[in-house]
Amino acid sequence: MRILVLGFTGYLGVHVAERLRDLPGALVLGGGRSPSADLDVDLARVRPEQLAKTLATAAPDIVVNCAGATGGDAVTLAEVNARGPAVLCAALREAAPAARLVHLGSAAEYGPGTPDTAVTESGVTRPVGPYGATKLAGTLAVTASGLDAVVLRVGNPVGPGAPPTGLPGRIAGLLREAGPDPEAVLRFGDLSAYRDFVDVRDVSRAAVLAATAPGPLPLVLNVGGGRAVPVRDLVRGLAGLAGFRGRIEETTASPAGSARSAQVSWQCSDITAAGRALDWRPAHTLGDALATLWEGCRTP
């Protein structure tokens, strides 16, 4: 079984590729711009016909697309998150039409949620910014491709290896810098927004199950923790693990504030469909995820 993981050096891709390598008889190939890549693939730039030639050589049975951009300007986001999946689908139709495609989407595609309500895969999609909009465009390219494909709409991933560009990783880094100083002050923007956090290890397990499940799958499956948690709780949880003795302040004037938090105050995914289709449900609590994140962050 030949499996191609695109974006294999990214936060999600590292965990997905590692778990796939544990499958008996699996040959896992990494695709991306990294010097360590088995296949040189830049979805933001490659032409469909050029990628088709690369795929024909690799002859994958399964392709897992973990490539994506979470930051940058609208052009960068569109090139990676929207153009990338469209080019990939066009190339797969030509070179490997029987391959299973697992594409990692984002719960940001849904946009603002309704408090105390978990959104299902048939819920309205109304992203509020370029990131969610471009991820939604990528999802539409996959679901309309006619391929044997499934999109996993991932909540807010947290856990071991969380990058400093994301909120959990950034908070852990700030706490590490602050240390146990009782005079330390960490200033954040509004932390009242609710998010659906999911352990990155549970995301990787869902991706493997989707890659290897027999028969066709639903076009879209939510992969989240299944409950909405105040971002404030995540900050306090990490602060407790860090032994932080200083003060945490919230202010709308803080440069660390997120405009998206004000626009999207509630997000929670209904993960029932993933349970039915993949026999998947989260195995790790948010406490588990924060503990492994902090353990990795505090290790020199």
N, C-alpha and C positions, 0 to 999 in steps of 0.2 A: 504494500500500500504506500503510494507516493503522496506526500502531503507538502504543499507549498504554503508557508506562512509569510505573508507580506506584512512589513512593519514589525519584524521579529525582534528588533532591538528596542522597541518602545515599551512603555510600562505594561500594557496589557499583552503585547506580543511576546515579551520575555516569558511571562507566566504560561501563556498558551503553548508556545513552542516547547517549553520544558515538560509540560504535562503530555503533550502529544508524543514526545520521544519515549515515554514510558509504555506506549501501546505496542503490543507484540507485533513484530513484522513491519513496523512503520519506519519509513525513510523520510525524515523531515528535512526539507530544504528551506533555507531562509532567503527571502527576497527583499531587497531594499537598496539604499544608497551606501550602506556601511561597507567598509573594506572587507569585513568578514562574511559578507553575503555570498551565498552560493550562486545567486542570480542577481545581476545588476538591474534593478527595476525602480524607476522613478515615476510613479503614477501621475505626478503633476506635470510631467513633460513628455513622456513616451507617447509615440503614435500607436494607434490600435494595431496596425499591421506589423509594427516592430515588436510589440508585446506578444502578438500572436505567434511570431516565430520563436520567441523565447519560451513561451508556454508549450509549443509543439516539441521543443527539445526536452523540456522538463517532464512532459507527459504526466501531469499530476492527476491523481484520482480525486483529491480534495484540495480546495484552496480556501484558506482562512485569511480574510483581509482585516488585519489589525491596524493598517496604516491610517493615519488621520492626524489632523492638526487641531489643537485646542486653543491656540493663541495665534496672534498675527493679524495682519490687516485682512479686509474682506477678500482681496484678490488671492492671497495665500490660502485662506480658508476654502475659497471656491475651487482653487486648483487641486487641492488635496482631497477635500471632503466630497465635492460634487463631481468634478471632472474625473478624478481617479477611479471611483467605482464604475462610472459610465464607460471609460476606456477599458477597464478590466472585463466588464461584461461583454463588450464588443469583441475583445480578443478571445475570451473563452468560447463564445459562440462559434468562432472560426476554428480554433485550435483544439479545444477540449470540451465539446458541448455536453459530454456525459458527466463531467466532473461536478461534485457537490461544492457549492460556494456557501461559505459562512461569512457573513459580513457583520462587523461590529458597528452598530448604530449608537444612538444616544437618546436618553430620556429627555434631553433638551429639545428634541423634535416636537414634543407635546406642548411646550410652552407653559403658561400659568395653569396650575391645577386648581381644583375646587377643594377647599378645606374639608378634611375628614372624608375625602373620597379618593379611592385608588383608581387610576385610569387604566382602562383595558386597551388592548391593541387596536380596537375599533374606535377609540376616542379621537376627538378632534385634534388635529395638529396645527398649532399656531405659534411657532417659535418667535421669540422676541428679538433676536439678534442674528448677526451673520453666522455665528457658530451653529446654532440650532437649525437655521435655514439651510445652510450648506450640507449639514448632516442629513436633513430631510430630503434634499435633492439627491444625495447619494443613495438613500434608502429607496426612493422612487425609481432610480435607475436599476437597482437590483430587482425590485419586486416586479418591474415591467419587462425584465430581460427574457423571460421564457426559460430560464435555466433552472436546474435543480438547486434552488437557492433559499436561504433563510437569513433574515436580518435579526440579530439580537440587539434589542434596544436596552442598552446598559445604563443603569442608574449612576450614582456617584461612586466610583471605585475608590476603595481605601484599603490599606494593608501594607504588607512588606514591599519596600522599594518605591513607595509613593514619591513621585518627583517633586522638587521644590516649586515647580510651576503651578501645581494644583494646591488647593486650600489645605488639605490635611498635611501634605509634605511641607508646605510653607510654614504652617503653624508649628510643626515639630522642629523645624530648623530654628525658628525664633526662640522656642523654649530651650533648645540646646544652647544657644548663644546666651540666653539670660541666666541659665544655671539656677542655683538656689538663692540668689541674691534677693533678700526681702525688700530691697528698695527698687527692684526692677518693675517697670511698667510696660505692659504690652497694649498697644492701642489698635483697635479694629473698628471697622465700620459696623453697621447693623448686623447682629448675629441672630436675629429672630426668625429668619427664613427657615422653613422646614425642607429637608432633603431626604431622599431615599438612598442611604448609603449601603453599598454591597462590597463584601470582601473580594479583593482581586482574585483570590484563590477559587472562590465560588464562580466568578466570571469565567475563569479558565476552564473549570470543570464543565460549565454549561456549553462552552465553545467546543470542547471535545465531544460531548454527548451529541451536540447538533451535527458535528462533522461525521459521526459514525452511526447515527440513527438510521435504521432501515426505512426505505420508502420515502415519499415526499413529506415535507414538514409544512406547517403553516408559514406563510410568507414573513410574518413578523412575530417575534416572541419577546416579551418583556423579561429582562434579567435584572432584578433588583433585590433589595432587602425585604421588600414587601411592607415596609412601615416608614412613616415620615418622622424624622428626628430633627429637633431644632439644631441648627449649626452651633448654637451656644453650648449644647451638650457635648458636641464633639470637641470643642475648644477646652471645656472644663475637664473632659475625660483625659485628654492628652496632658493637660496641666497637672492633673493628679498623678499620672504615671511618671511625669518628669520631676515630681517633688517641687513644683514651682511655688515659691513663697511670696512672690510679688503681687502686683495688682493688674487685673485685666479691665480695660476700659473700652466701652463702645461709644463711638461718636460718628455722626454723619459727616463730620468734617475730616475724618481720617482718610488718607490716601489709600488705605487698605480696604476701604468700603467698596462694595460691589454694586454697580448699577443694576445688574441682573437680579440681585437679591431683592431689590425694591420692586422690580417688575414681576418677579416670579417668587412669591412668598411661600408657595406650597407645591411640593412635588412628591407624589407617591405612586408607585407602579403596582398594578394588580399582576401577580406572577402565577396566577392559577393556570394559565394556558401552558406555560413552560413546565409546570408540574405534570400536566396531562401528556404533553407531547414528548417530553424528555425524561420524565420521572426525576425532575430536578427541583430542588429547593435549597435555600442557603444552609450550609453546614456550620458557618461561623457567625458568631454574634459581632456586633459593632465593638464590643469590648475586646474580643479576640483580635479583630483587625487593628485596633488602636495599639494593643499591646505589642503585636509583631512590628507595627510601624515604628513605635518608639524604640524597641529593642534594636532595630536596624539603624535608627538615626543616632542613638547614643553611642554605638560602637565605633571607636576610632577607625 
